[in-house]
Amino acid sequence: MIGIPLRFKTAVALVLLGLLTLLAGIGQKTFWAPAETVTATASAGEAAPLTVIDQKLRTLEGGTVSIRVKGEGSFLLAAGRPDDVDAWVGKTAHNTVTGISDDKKSLQVKHTDGEANAPSPAGSDLWVSTENASGELDYTWSAPADGDWSLLLAADGKKPAPSSVSMTFPNDTSMPWAVPLMVLGGLLVLAGGALLVLKPKGGASRDGGSSDAGSSSNGPAGKASDKLGSPFARRARAKAAAKAGERSSSARLSVVVAATTAAVLAGGAAAAQASTSSAPASTSAAPTTSAAAAPEAGGTPVVLDAQFRRILEQVASATDAGDAAKDAKKLAARVAGTELEVRTQNYKIRSRVASYDARMPVRSTKLLTTVVTDKREWPRSVLAVTQGEGNVVPQLLTLVQQSPRENYKLVGTSPLQPGTTFPAIVRGGTESLAAGDKSGLLYSGQEALAGLADRLTKSNSTFKSKLVEGESSPYIADTLSYQADIVKDGVDGKFAFTHKVVPENTVVFRTEDGGALVLGRLTFNFDGTPKAEGDKLSIGNDAAVLAGGKETTTGMVLKFAESVAVYVPPADSKDPMKLVAATRGLVGASFK
């Protein structure tokens, strides 16, 4: 009777301990579980016209980050590549949200002194997306494409940027001890219940009595003792055996519980260690600099498809407006360089000569292909091939962004040659080469354009066999024929023709086959001088508008701008170069 209270007490203790352990495990998954998100807020610091939110914060805690911004009046939030954001900020004074505090309640903000004002970032081509707000903005920060993305907050570049910024991050809700505690609690409850229900076997004590009897029957004295005291001896031995069995059973149960507990605790410790090792080493991100930040690694295109389409639509819209009104001022925001010069003179001539041909219209659709560089420095160049309404053949458009705070502008348009095929170029970012770089090429970009210029100038040029001509490149033949006809028909004058490369306009893109597409401008000069005193030279109505007259006895000069694109084969190729696109426009006429 002595073992029953002990067994009962042990069982109750195990059950109570198990229930408490089980409750602790369940509590970690329910009422003690941490919040699913944490919100960190930026304290009011020094005012600045721009605020940058570092790209590291988007992935700092994993999962989706929500941002709430409050400010006075209207403001803008823009998303762009970190190097683009830093380049646009430049030397302007700004605040940078660099990370969060260890307790995840505060955003860490670094102030950088600099210029007091900046242009408004609204409408910049650098941003892949923008959000406009008045007073308050809730923004879900997601990546528009692979790679890193930063955010820029600003009012108008002069007023202080909104300073009330809070960010909500996913919180680590893992409780590595919850499951082990629930398992351990369950096992302890089961062990306590088993100790109450299970009873020690009685057969062991009876077997022990028989054994003693057998050992006592070795002699007469033993037999006498067994006869006289066997009932008492058997009862005593039975009680002793029962106690021994109870202790043995209890010991076995204790061993099982101890072994199970050790295993569960070991598993829990491993889970906790894994959870700790997978957590971020720090909850704060290192601050970044702005103007001196290194550009991203090669392979990142300077614009995404959506950006490109938006830019192209704005370029086409501005060009349409200028063409319709014959007003070059309407082109200024989106057209520059050769194309601005040619269209300006075209408008001037068409205002006086109704029959003069307009330039081919610029269309954003149908967009046949795009060429985007992965060269992160400025100036940046991109290409588009479109064929929309009014484009008899596909047209190659060259757009250039001169600096971070300038937008892309159309600098050249040229129709593809009727019999040519546009070379295959890697989409999503291709290599851009310097004009003099000949690596892997039959000719450098500089050499290719110089060869084309020589061929257009001389009928016996050494580049005659190095350029595809005929039906696939009719521009060369047409130009040579035009020059020959002028000489033949101009009996009263002496004529000279030159085509020269404008080096600063040369752009080179690597093609998929290892060759290159070279784009650039040639200046085509047409020089005429009377053969004898008193001879007169006449010019067309179009040139007369620019020259201020139609006839001259001293001589004249006509100037054309030629926009061209040449394909250069790779260095190990035996194929000639090919003129892919070309056109010219009259930009000047004068008398000597």
C-alpha positions in Angstrom: 0.0 0.0 0.0 3.0 2.3 0.4 3.7 2.6 -3.4 0.3 3.7 -4.5 0.4 7.3 -3.0 3.9 7.8 -4.5 2.8 6.7 -7.9 -0.3 8.9 -7.7 1.7 12.0 -6.7 4.2 11.4 -9.4 1.4 11.0 -12.0 -0.3 14.2 -10.9 2.9 16.1 -11.0 3.7 14.9 -14.5 0.2 15.8 -15.7 0.3 19.3 -14.2 3.8 19.9 -15.6 2.6 18.6 -19.0 -0.4 20.9 -19.0 1.7 23.9 -18.1 4.3 23.0 -20.8 1.5 22.5 -23.4 -0.1 25.8 -22.4 3.3 27.6 -22.8 3.6 26.1 -26.4 0.1 27.0 -27.4 0.5 30.5 -25.9 3.5 31.1 -28.1 1.4 30.4 -31.2 -1.6 32.5 -30.0 -1.8 35.1 -27.3 2.0 35.4 -26.8 2.6 35.4 -30.6 4.4 38.5 -31.9 2.6 41.0 -34.3 2.8 40.1 -38.0 4.1 43.5 -38.9 6.2 46.3 -37.3 6.0 50.0 -38.1 9.1 52.3 -37.9 8.7 56.0 -38.1 11.2 58.7 -39.1 11.8 61.5 -36.5 11.5 65.1 -37.7 15.0 66.1 -38.7 16.7 68.8 -40.8 14.6 70.0 -43.7 15.7 69.3 -47.2 14.1 69.5 -50.7 14.7 65.8 -51.4 14.3 62.6 -49.4 15.8 59.3 -50.7 14.6 56.0 -49.3 17.5 53.5 -49.7 16.9 50.4 -51.8 18.1 48.1 -48.9 14.9 48.8 -46.9 12.7 47.1 -49.5 14.2 43.7 -48.7 15.5 44.4 -45.2 12.9 42.2 -43.4 11.7 40.2 -46.4 8.1 40.4 -47.8 6.1 43.5 -48.8 6.9 46.9 -47.4 4.2 49.5 -47.0 5.0 53.2 -46.7 2.9 56.1 -45.4 3.9 59.7 -46.2 2.4 62.8 -44.8 3.2 66.3 -46.0 1.9 69.7 -46.7 0.4 70.3 -50.1 1.3 68.3 -53.2 4.3 66.0 -53.4 5.7 63.2 -55.5 7.1 59.7 -54.8 9.3 58.3 -57.7 10.8 54.9 -58.1 14.1 54.4 -60.0 17.4 52.6 -60.1 19.6 53.5 -57.1 22.3 55.0 -59.4 19.7 57.0 -61.3 18.2 58.4 -58.1 21.6 59.3 -56.8 22.6 60.9 -60.1 19.5 63.0 -60.2 19.9 64.1 -56.6 23.5 65.1 -57.4 24.8 67.9 -55.1 21.4 68.9 -53.7 20.9 68.8 -50.0 18.8 65.7 -49.1 17.8 63.3 -46.3 18.3 59.5 -46.8 16.4 56.9 -45.0 19.1 54.3 -44.5 17.7 51.6 -42.1 15.7 50.9 -39.0 16.7 50.8 -35.3 17.3 47.6 -33.4 14.0 47.8 -31.7 12.4 48.3 -35.1 10.5 51.4 -34.0 12.5 54.2 -35.6 13.8 54.8 -39.1 17.4 55.9 -39.4 17.8 59.1 -41.3 21.1 60.7 -42.6 21.2 64.3 -43.7 23.6 65.4 -46.5 24.3 69.1 -46.9 24.3 70.6 -50.4 22.5 73.0 -52.8 19.3 74.4 -51.4 17.2 73.8 -54.5 16.7 71.3 -57.3 14.4 71.1 -60.4 11.1 69.3 -59.9 11.6 65.6 -60.4 8.1 65.4 -62.0 8.2 64.1 -65.6 11.8 62.8 -65.5 12.5 59.9 -67.8 14.6 58.3 -65.0 11.6 57.1 -63.0 10.0 53.8 -63.9 6.9 54.9 -62.0 5.6 57.9 -60.0 2.9 58.5 -57.4 1.4 62.0 -57.0 -0.3 62.9 -53.7 -1.7 65.8 -51.7 -1.4 65.7 -48.0 -1.0 61.9 -47.5 0.1 58.9 -49.5 -0.1 55.1 -48.8 2.3 53.2 -51.0 3.1 49.5 -51.4 6.7 49.1 -52.3 7.2 46.4 -54.9 10.0 45.9 -57.5 8.9 46.7 -61.1 11.6 44.4 -62.4 14.7 42.5 -61.2 17.4 44.4 -59.5 17.5 47.2 -56.9 15.1 50.1 -56.7 15.3 53.3 -54.6 12.6 55.9 -53.9 12.7 59.7 -54.1 10.3 62.0 -52.2 10.0 65.7 -53.2 7.6 68.5 -53.4 8.7 70.8 -56.2 12.5 70.8 -55.6 12.3 74.0 -53.6 10.0 73.4 -50.8 11.0 70.8 -48.1 10.2 67.2 -49.0 7.7 65.5 -46.7 9.4 64.6 -43.4 6.6 62.4 -41.9 7.5 58.9 -43.2 6.6 55.6 -41.6 7.3 52.2 -43.0 5.6 48.9 -42.1 7.7 45.8 -42.4 6.9 42.1 -42.1 7.8 40.9 -38.6 9.5 37.6 -37.7 6.6 35.6 -36.2 8.5 32.3 -35.9 8.4 30.8 -32.4 10.9 27.9 -32.5 10.0 26.6 -29.0 6.3 26.5 -29.6 6.0 23.1 -31.2 8.7 21.4 -29.0 6.9 22.7 -25.9 3.5 21.4 -27.2 5.0 18.0 -28.0 6.8 17.8 -24.7 3.6 18.9 -22.8 1.6 16.2 -24.5 4.2 13.5 -23.7 4.3 14.5 -20.0 0.4 14.4 -19.8 0.5 10.9 -21.4 3.2 9.8 -19.1 1.3 10.9 -16.0 -1.9 9.2 -17.2 0.0 6.0 -17.9 1.5 6.0 -14.4 -2.1 6.2 -13.0 -3.5 3.5 -15.2 -0.7 1.0 -15.4 -0.2 -1.4 -12.4 2.9 -3.5 -11.6 2.5 -7.2 -12.3 1.9 -9.6 -9.3 3.4 -12.8 -11.0 6.9 -11.7 -10.3 6.4 -11.9 -6.5 4.9 -15.3 -6.6 7.7 -16.6 -8.7 10.1 -15.2 -6.2 8.4 -17.1 -3.4 8.6 -20.4 -5.2 12.2 -19.9 -5.9 12.9 -19.2 -2.2 10.9 -22.4 -1.2 13.0 -24.4 -3.6 16.2 -23.1 -2.2 15.0 -23.9 1.4 14.2 -27.5 0.6 17.9 -28.5 0.5 17.8 -30.2 3.9 15.6 -31.2 6.8 16.1 -27.8 8.5 14.9 -26.0 5.4 11.8 -28.2 5.1 10.9 -27.6 8.7 11.3 -23.9 8.4 9.1 -23.9 5.3 6.3 -25.9 7.0 6.3 -23.6 10.1 6.6 -20.2 8.5 5.6 -20.5 4.8 2.4 -18.4 4.9 4.1 -15.4 6.5 7.2 -15.8 4.4 5.2 -15.9 1.2 3.2 -12.8 2.1 6.4 -10.9 3.0 8.1 -12.0 -0.1 5.1 -11.0 -2.3 5.0 -7.4 -0.8 8.7 -7.1 -1.4 8.4 -8.3 -5.0 5.5 -5.9 -5.6 7.5 -2.9 -4.4 10.4 -3.9 -6.5 8.2 -4.3 -9.5 6.6 -0.9 -8.9 10.1 0.7 -8.6 11.2 -1.1 -11.7 8.1 0.1 -13.7 8.5 3.6 -12.4 12.2 3.6 -13.3 11.4 2.4 -16.8 8.8 5.1 -17.3 11.2 7.7 -16.0 13.8 6.6 -18.4 11.3 6.8 -21.3 10.2 10.3 -20.3 13.7 11.5 -19.8 14.8 10.1 -23.2 11.8 11.7 -25.0 12.3 15.0 -23.2 16.0 15.1 -24.2 15.1 14.3 -27.8 12.4 17.0 -28.0 14.6 19.6 -26.3 17.5 18.8 -28.7 15.1 19.2 -31.7 13.8 22.5 -30.3 17.3 23.8 -29.8 18.2 22.9 -33.4 15.1 24.7 -34.6 15.9 27.8 -32.5 19.5 27.8 -33.8 18.3 27.5 -37.5 15.8 30.3 -36.9 18.5 32.5 -35.4 20.9 31.8 -38.2 18.4 32.6 -40.9 17.4 36.0 -39.3 19.2 39.2 -40.5 22.4 39.9 -38.8 21.4 43.5 -38.2 18.1 45.5 -38.5 19.9 48.6 -39.9 21.3 49.2 -43.3 24.5 51.0 -44.0 24.0 54.6 -45.4 24.8 55.3 -49.0 26.2 58.3 -50.7 24.4 60.1 -53.5 26.6 61.8 -56.0 29.6 59.4 -55.5 27.6 56.2 -55.6 29.0 53.6 -58.0 26.9 52.7 -61.0 25.2 49.3 -61.1 26.9 46.3 -62.7 26.7 46.0 -66.5 23.7 44.1 -67.9 21.0 46.4 -66.4 19.1 48.2 -69.1 18.9 52.0 -68.8 15.1 51.9 -69.4 12.4 49.2 -69.0 9.9 48.5 -71.8 7.2 50.5 -70.1 9.5 53.5 -69.7 10.6 53.3 -73.3 7.0 53.3 -74.5 6.1 56.3 -72.4 9.2 58.2 -73.6 8.5 57.3 -77.2 4.9 58.5 -76.9 6.0 61.8 -75.6 8.6 62.2 -78.3 6.0 61.4 -81.0 3.4 63.7 -79.5 5.9 66.7 -79.4 7.0 66.0 -83.0 3.4 65.8 -84.2 2.7 69.1 -82.6 5.7 70.7 -84.2 4.9 69.2 -87.6 1.3 70.3 -87.5 2.1 73.9 -86.6 5.4 74.1 -88.5 6.7 75.5 -85.2 10.2 74.4 -84.1 9.5 75.7 -80.6 7.1 72.9 -80.0 9.9 70.4 -80.6 12.3 71.8 -78.0 11.2 69.6 -75.1 11.7 66.3 -77.0 13.8 66.9 -80.2 17.4 68.0 -80.4 20.6 67.8 -82.5 20.4 66.8 -86.2 16.6 66.2 -86.1 15.8 69.6 -84.6 18.0 71.3 -87.2 16.5 69.4 -90.1 12.9 69.9 -89.0 13.4 73.6 -88.2 14.7 74.2 -91.7 12.0 72.0 -93.2 9.3 74.1 -91.5 10.9 77.3 -92.8 11.0 76.0 -96.4 7.5 74.6 -96.3 6.0 77.9 -95.1 7.2 79.4 -98.4 7.2 76.4 -100.8 4.0 74.4 -100.4 5.3 71.5 -102.7 8.3 70.8 -100.5 8.1 67.4 -98.8 7.6 67.2 -95.1 9.8 65.0 -93.0 8.6 61.5 -92.4 6.3 61.6 -89.3 7.5 60.1 -86.0 5.2 57.4 -84.7 5.3 55.5 -81.4 3.3 52.6 -82.9 3.7 50.2 -84.5 6.8 49.6 -82.4 8.8 46.9 -84.2 11.8 46.7 -82.0 13.9 48.6 -79.5 17.6 48.8 -78.7 18.6 49.7 -75.1 22.1 50.1 -73.8 23.3 48.8 -70.5 25.9 51.6 -70.3 24.9 53.4 -67.1 27.0 56.5 -67.7 25.8 59.6 -69.6 25.0 60.4 -72.4 22.7 57.4 -72.9 21.4 56.4 -76.3 18.5 54.1 -77.2 16.9 53.2 -80.5 13.4 52.4 -81.7 12.2 51.0 -85.0 8.6 52.0 -85.8 6.2 51.9 -88.7 3.0 53.8 -88.1 0.7 55.9 -90.2 2.7 57.8 -92.8 5.8 55.6 -92.6 6.1 53.9 -96.0 9.0 51.8 -94.6 10.1 51.2 -91.0 11.9 54.2 -89.5 14.9 54.1 -87.2 14.7 56.6 -84.3 17.7 57.6 -82.3 17.1 59.1 -78.8 19.8 60.5 -76.5 19.7 61.5 -72.8 22.6 63.9 -72.3 22.5 64.1 -68.4 20.4 62.7 -65.5 18.2 65.8 -65.2 17.5 66.0 -68.9 15.0 63.8 -70.7 15.5 61.7 -73.8 15.4 63.7 -77.1 15.0 62.6 -80.6 18.3 63.4 -82.4 17.9 61.4 -85.6 15.4 59.7 -87.9 16.2 57.6 -90.9 14.1 55.1 -92.9 15.4 51.6 -93.3 16.8 50.8 -96.7 14.1 49.0 -98.7 16.1 45.8 -99.2 17.8 45.5 -95.8 17.0 43.6 -92.6 17.5 45.2 -89.2 20.3 43.3 -87.4 19.4 41.2 -84.3 20.4 42.9 -81.1 20.0 41.6 -77.6 16.8 42.9 -75.9 17.0 44.0 -72.3 20.4 45.8 -72.5 23.2 45.5 -75.0 26.8 46.7 -75.0 27.5 50.2 -76.1 31.0 50.8 -77.7 33.1 53.9 -78.1 33.3 55.2 -81.7 37.0 54.2 -81.9 36.6 50.8 -80.3 37.4 48.0 -82.8 37.3 45.1 -80.4 35.8 42.1 -82.1 34.8 44.1 -85.2 35.9 44.3 -88.8 35.9 48.1 -88.4 35.4 50.5 -85.6 32.3 52.8 -85.7 34.6 55.7 -86.6 36.1 53.7 -89.5 32.8 52.5 -90.7 31.3 56.0 -91.1 34.5 57.3 -92.6 34.3 54.5 -95.2 30.7 55.3 -96.0 31.5 59.0 -96.3 34.4 58.2 -98.7 32.2 56.0 -100.8 29.4 58.6 -101.1 32.0 61.2 -102.1 34.0 59.2 -104.7 32.8 56.8 -107.4 36.1 55.0 -107.3 36.4 54.8 -103.5 38.4 51.9 -102.0 35.3 51.1 -99.9 33.3 50.3 -103.0 33.8 46.6 -102.4 33.5 46.9 -98.6 29.9 48.1 -98.6 26.8 46.3 -99.9 25.2 48.3 -102.7 22.5 48.0 -105.2 18.9 47.0 -104.4 19.7 46.4 -100.7 21.3 49.8 -100.2 19.9 52.2 -102.9 20.9 55.3 -101.1 24.5 55.0 -102.1 23.7 54.6 -105.8 21.1 57.4 -105.7 23.5 59.8 -104.1 26.3 59.1 -106.6 23.8 59.4 -109.5 22.5 62.7 -108.1 26.0 64.1 -108.0 26.9 62.9 -111.4 23.8 64.4 -112.9 24.6 67.8 -111.4 28.0 67.8 -112.9 26.7 66.7 -116.3 23.9 69.3 -116.4 25.7 72.2 -114.8 27.6 73.4 -117.9 28.1 76.9 -116.4 29.7 75.8 -113.1 32.3 73.7 -111.4 30.9 71.5 -108.7 32.4 69.6 -105.8 30.8 67.2 -103.3 32.0 66.1 -99.9 30.6 63.9 -97.2 32.2 64.2 -93.8 31.6 62.5 -90.5 30.4 64.5 -87.5 32.3 62.5 -84.8 30.4 63.6 -81.7 27.1 62.1 -83.1 28.5 58.5 -83.5 26.7 55.8 -81.4 27.7 52.1 -81.6 25.7 49.1 -80.3 26.9 45.5 -80.2 24.7 43.0 -82.3 23.9 39.4 -81.3 26.4 38.0 -83.8 29.3 40.0 -82.4 29.1 42.7 -85.0 27.9 46.2 -84.4 25.3 48.7 -85.5 26.8 52.2 -86.0 24.7 55.3 -86.1 25.8 58.8 -86.9 25.7 62.0 -88.9 27.4 63.0 -92.1 27.6 66.6 -93.4 27.0 66.6 -97.1 28.3 69.8 -98.8 27.5 70.7 -102.4 29.8 73.5 -103.6 29.3 75.3 -106.9 31.3 78.0 -108.6 30.6 79.7 -112.0 33.1 78.6 -114.8 33.5 82.0 -116.2 32.9 85.6 -115.3 29.3 86.5 -115.9 28.0 82.9 -115.6 25.1 82.4 -113.3 24.2 79.5 -111.1 20.6 78.8 -110.2 19.4 76.9 -107.1 16.0 75.4 -106.4 13.1 77.1 -104.7 13.8 75.2 -101.5 17.4 76.3 -101.2 16.4 79.8 -102.3 14.4 80.2 -99.1 17.5 79.7 -97.0 19.9 81.5 -99.3 17.7 84.6 -99.8 17.8 84.4 -103.5 17.7 82.0 -106.5 20.7 83.0 -108.7 24.4 83.8 -108.0 27.4 84.9 -110.1 29.8 84.3 -107.2 29.0 80.7 -106.2 26.9 78.9 -103.7 27.1 76.2 -101.0 24.3 73.8 -100.1 24.5 71.9 -96.9 22.6 68.7 -96.1 22.5 66.7 -92.9 22.6 62.9 -93.4 21.4 60.5 -90.8 22.8 57.0 -91.4 23.1 53.6 -89.8 25.7 51.0 -90.9 26.0 47.3 -89.9 29.6 46.2 -89.2 30.3 42.4 -89.3 32.4 40.7 -86.6 36.2 40.6 -87.1 36.4 37.1 -88.4 33.7 37.7 -91.1 34.3 38.0 -94.8 31.1 39.8 -95.4 31.0 43.5 -96.4 29.4 46.3 -94.3 25.8 47.2 -95.0 24.0 50.5 -95.0 20.9 49.8 -92.9 19.2 53.2 -92.9 19.8 56.6 -94.4 18.2 60.0 -95.3 19.2 63.6 -95.8 17.7 67.0 -95.2 18.6 70.4 -96.4 19.8 72.5 -93.5 21.7 75.4 -95.1 22.1 77.3 -98.4 24.3 80.4 -99.0 26.0 82.4 -101.7 29.7 83.0 -101.7 
